[in-house]
Amino acid sequence: MGLEIMAIGERIRFFRIMRGMTQKHLGMLLGFPEKSADVRLAQYETGTRSPKADITASLAGALDVSPQALAVPDIDSLIGLAHTLFTLEDIYGLKVRSEAGDVCLQVEPNGRNSEELLAILEAWREQAAKLETGEITREEYDRWRYCYPKFDTSQHWVKTPSQTLNDALIEAFKDELDE
């Protein structure tokens, strides 16, 4: 559990500094009392405390990033990063190859969910190419990455209602559905 906490703590610190915020300011945005706001944020950033899901969501909102951008696996160490890549190989068919003397990562098309991963990587490649050609700024590129998939226009992401809302809608329109 400690490694996961450190990973999220490092990400909170990374985005807080990127946004030019102090620990006290970010803590106060989350609703912590002014006296303890910086202490509470320091606890999250150092990993002595782990933010609960609602706090993580609030942190993401205050930092203008996706909650998933905060809750990444432990990639802050090379061993943690290596194990993340090994997991991607197992789950999505990511393979390591050598091409013209360079080490490259490639997605095997028959891995589980490999088409979706390929689509994500292609969308990322498109944004990186736009950055390289000056079509978008570094700020726009970072916003696309850190809020992904919010600003991704290459794919059709659909938000689905919660099960509770879905059940309530079915109950509300039950008579009309039976007709």
C-alpha positions in Angstrom: 0.0 0.0 0.0 2.9 2.4 0.7 4.1 2.5 -2.9 0.6 3.3 -4.2 0.3 6.2 -1.6 3.7 7.6 -2.7 2.7 7.4 -6.3 -0.5 9.5 -5.7 1.4 11.8 -3.4 4.0 12.5 -6.0 1.4 13.2 -8.6 -0.5 15.6 -6.3 2.8 17.5 -5.7 3.7 17.4 -9.4 0.3 19.0 -10.4 0.2 21.4 -7.5 3.6 22.8 -8.4 2.7 22.9 -12.1 -0.4 25.0 -11.2 1.7 27.3 -9.0 -0.3 26.5 -5.8 1.0 26.2 -2.3 -0.1 23.3 -0.1 -2.1 25.7 2.1 -4.0 27.1 -1.0 -4.8 23.7 -2.4 -5.8 22.4 1.1 -8.1 25.4 1.5 -9.7 24.8 -1.9 -10.5 21.3 -0.7 -12.3 22.8 2.4 -9.6 22.1 5.0 -9.3 24.8 7.8 -6.6 27.4 7.0 -4.7 26.3 10.2 -4.2 22.7 9.0 -4.6 22.9 5.2 -0.9 22.8 4.4 -0.3 20.0 7.0 -3.0 17.9 5.4 -1.7 18.3 1.9 1.9 17.6 3.1 0.6 14.3 4.6 -0.9 13.3 1.2 2.2 14.3 -0.7 4.6 12.4 1.6 2.3 9.4 1.7 1.7 9.4 5.5 -2.0 9.8 4.6 -3.9 8.4 1.7 -6.7 10.6 0.3 -10.1 8.8 0.1 -11.9 8.7 -3.2 -14.0 11.8 -2.6 -10.8 13.8 -1.7 -9.0 12.4 -4.7 -11.9 13.6 -6.9 -11.8 17.0 -5.3 -8.0 17.2 -5.7 -8.4 16.4 -9.4 -11.0 19.1 -9.8 -8.9 21.7 -8.0 -5.9 20.8 -10.1 -7.9 20.6 -13.3 -6.9 17.0 -14.1 -8.6 13.7 -14.4 -8.8 11.6 -11.2 -7.0 8.9 -13.1 -4.0 11.3 -13.6 -3.5 11.3 -9.9 -4.2 7.6 -9.1 -1.5 6.1 -11.4 0.5 3.0 -10.4 3.9 3.4 -8.8 5.9 4.7 -11.8 8.0 7.0 -9.7 10.7 4.3 -9.4 12.2 2.4 -12.4 11.2 -0.9 -10.8 7.6 0.2 -10.4 7.6 1.5 -14.0 9.0 -1.8 -15.2 6.3 -3.8 -13.5 3.7 -1.4 -14.9 5.0 -2.2 -18.4 5.1 -6.0 -17.6 1.4 -5.7 -16.6 0.6 -3.9 -19.9 2.2 -6.8 -21.7 0.0 -9.3 -19.8 -3.3 -7.3 -20.2 -3.0 -5.5 -23.4 -0.4 -7.3 -25.5 2.3 -4.6 -25.2 5.6 -6.1 -26.6 9.1 -4.8 -26.4 11.0 -4.9 -29.8 14.2 -3.7 -31.3 14.0 -1.7 -34.5 17.0 -0.2 -36.2 19.0 -0.4 -32.9 16.2 1.4 -30.9 14.1 -0.3 -28.2 10.4 0.2 -29.1 7.1 -0.7 -27.6 4.5 -2.3 -29.8 0.9 -3.3 -29.2 0.0 -6.8 -30.5 -3.4 -6.6 -32.2 -4.7 -9.8 -30.6 -4.2 -8.7 -27.0 -7.2 -8.2 -24.8 -8.5 -4.7 -25.4 -5.6 -4.1 -27.7 -7.7 -2.2 -30.3 -8.8 0.3 -27.6 -5.2 0.7 -26.4 -4.1 1.2 -30.0 -6.8 3.9 -30.4 -5.6 5.7 -27.3 -1.9 5.5 -28.4 -2.9 6.8 -31.9 -4.8 9.7 -30.4 -1.7 10.5 -28.2 0.6 10.3 -31.2 -1.7 12.7 -33.1 -1.5 15.2 -30.2 2.3 14.8 -29.9 2.6 15.5 -33.7 0.5 18.6 -33.3 2.8 19.8 -30.6 5.9 19.1 -32.7 4.5 21.1 -35.6 3.4 24.0 -33.4 -0.3 23.4 -34.2 -1.0 23.3 -30.4 0.9 24.7 -27.5 2.6 22.8 -24.7 -0.2 23.9 -22.4 -2.9 22.6 -24.7 -0.9 19.3 -25.1 -0.6 18.9 -21.3 -4.2 19.7 -20.8 -5.2 17.0 -23.3 -3.0 14.5 -21.5 -3.8 15.3 -17.9 -7.6 15.5 -18.5 -7.7 12.5 -20.9 -10.2 11.5 -22.3 -12.1 14.7 -21.7 -10.6 16.6 -24.6 -10.0 13.6 -26.9 -12.0 14.1 -30.1 -10.5 11.1 -32.0 -12.8 8.6 -30.2 -16.4 8.5 -29.1 -16.4 8.2 -25.3 -19.8 7.9 -23.8 -20.7 8.7 -20.2 -23.2 6.2 -18.9 -25.5 6.8 -16.0 -24.9 5.2 -12.7 -26.8 2.0 -11.9 -28.9 3.9 -9.4 -29.9 6.5 -11.9 -30.5 3.8 -14.5 -32.8 1.9 -12.2 -34.7 5.0 -11.2 -35.2 5.9 -14.9 -36.5 2.4 -15.7 -38.9 2.6 -12.7 -40.1 6.0 -13.8 -40.8 5.0 -17.3 -41.8 1.4 -16.6 -45.4 1.9 -17.7 -44.3 3.4 -21.0 -41.9 0.6 -21.6 -44.5 -2.1 -21.0 -46.8 -0.6 -23.7 
